[in-house]
């Protein structure tokens, strides 16, 4: 048992470290280090522009989309090499945020189901950051139950005509292409009538509207489709096979081993170590210590769980399901930590100004943003179902709409 | 990175699991639970024959000379089987204290007999309510004899010898505490069994009246040695707790698959599924913290104090959580004496206190993290 690299891993790490040291945009290091939760913002420049420049540089140096094959713009690296790269890329990895959906979900789906011509045309540009991709799955009527989606595509000659609405699309406003799942048959049960496409986000008939979120920010979009035309050759997988195609996309979403989720704990520990209350330092209060200790062991538990997964990758094994607990644990932690940090400040805890002395308003921001961590990318409830069914082997939910034609599924609760 | 046990260590875990499945079924645990025996003597003998009792004891002292990672995997299986034997008191507390501070002669005297299963050892630390602290130790040592009362002492009524924390000065300072070795069969010590929430692991009151004692380690070094012993035992006991958590989770999962209510397995209801998923989360976090503890223990790393406290807290929480919700999944049947759920519930809550309470270890963890940050 040790934390050491194998000789090959050490060699790869040193190569990556040298390249990063020579090429990283160090002028942003301090700013990137500070932001720990939510969308990254830079003082003077757009994150997308700085990110595109970094991604392009990486692609030129052979460090973009590491685990992709070389002919599609990757490096053909092993999973453990990808993890080592992420560790070395450190804070600059935050600059890749606009490309993550493309690299982790859209790209792999095109790779699995696209024509060779499409793969050679689109994937290298995705890898180099020239094109940004978004994923158009969720709908107002289909969130956790994504197969309940209603956006329809109808065949007309060699084209498909799309009408409907998507929601919660990150980056739709700056994306060049999108991965789109649609309903092509309303007369069969819901999972059977779906078809997957990719499309140009500049197509006529697409309207992107930002959503004002509960935390006051605008990070996601609604995307409306009015008679949008998609050529049939941009279909991914067979007509009616969209659900299976989407499983490939979503499986890749969960393969994000080694990417550390924010828990809020380091910030909280520092805050409590310095906060003077009427009864002394917050960290000397027994109630606070008890809470801190519980959060500490959750944070370290997650860290060492990911080390265990990395170790299996290092041995060339497929990591076990342990990593599925990451988002479930960290989402609630962020919310609880934010609430308690504000409680420690008394009435002033409600103030949100960045100039407030207590931790620059970061916990208030955490409070308002953290509900999304428990929803986006699989709600807490869906994650518990996944653990219960796929890890513990418990029965799947009884699905009353499973064998019912889609157009006969009720659309209102009462 | 190779943050995992080796194939050989995993084989040892499998061997221990197989052995305990055969020699320590719930029926055997119940013999002790029902008060028919103070501990399972046959199992104790078997564990010695398998080489498990002395797995971390060097060969020169009659052990297998394997190491602490091996002891960790065996501890996990002892917890999984809820083994009714004085393993933790003997192998984690007494043996670790001897290994850390014993003279060659002391090691030669006791360690081979621990490995062979001839003796049971323990640590006599507590004196009534409260957590480990120098000022809580009143038992007096003077001119080679001890006077005072220790309770609770784990396995105190069946132990052959004890490591005893005693006062050799009059202040509250750490340096006023020293450790002693006492042969409990040599006279001067009276043992009285105490009832406790987990009858499968005995607790006792030991009264020392001019009991002959020899120093273990230098006089005045007792508290420092004790702290190290408790940290090492915390990691090992945490592995027992993780084994118990996993078993409780499995029992709940199996029952949820078998039990039909409202026309379907209860494991198909989200309320039950989510409860079991949360148990899995606790058990997984605890296991990962324990692995870090095992690494720190086996390499004698400077991170051990922090790693041990984290493993201890995480594993205590997980075992309490899993054993309590295992009963809940079982419903009314889980509350019967006949079902095994309560044995894990009892063990979880007794083990949670063995080395000091959860809040004590929470306090320790925060102190240690601050110390590290300040350094």
Interface residues (C-beta under 8 A of the other chain):
Chain A: X1 X2 X3 X4 X5 X9 X269 X273 X283 X286 X289 X290 X292 X293 X294 X296 X297 X298 X300 X301 X302 X303 X304 X305 X307 X308 X310 X311 X312 X314 X315 X322 X325 X328 X329 X381 X383 X384 X385 X387 X388 X389 X391 X392 X393 X394 X395 X396 X397 X398
Chain B: X1 X2 X3 X4 X5 X6 X69 X249 X253 X256 X257 X264 X265 X267 X268 X270 X272 X273 X274 X276 X277 X278 X280 X281 X284 X285 X286 X288 X289 X291 X292 X294 X295 X298 X309 X310 X313 X314 X317 X359 X361 X362 X363 X365 X366 X369 X370 X373
